[in-house]
Amino acid sequence: MPASNAITPSPQPSLLKNSTTSVPKATYVPLDIKVDPKMPGGATRKAYFVHSLNLQPGEVDAVRASKTPTSTPVAAEEPPARTALENLLAVYEGAPIPSLLPSPAELYSRA
């Protein structure tokens, strides 16, 4: 019997479907949004700013009282009713639960 010097190749292992890794490729494209500076907006920024003031209970009324001069006879009368914006700001006084705060759109329409 003749000796065979030929080496038989080992079989290729099959790929397991659950062990392959793929990396999706993405391209970074910065957004360039043209905004007219004269156009009103920024409701989210306004809401963040008002929330960051950390208004304490009574501060909105204190500011209202400081706007009315005390030396005039008008000051002796009953103070005028709160404006819609003052009512909205009063909601932010204390430590309100964020889910109970008004939507930023309300600040946009009033401020």
Buried (B, 14 or more C-beta within 10 A) or exposed (E): EEEEEEEEEEEEEEEEEEEEEEEEEEEEEEEEEEEEEEEEEBBEEBBEEBBEEEBEEEBBBEEBEEEEEEEEEEEEEEEEEBEEEBEBBBBBBEEEEEEEBBEBEBBBEBB
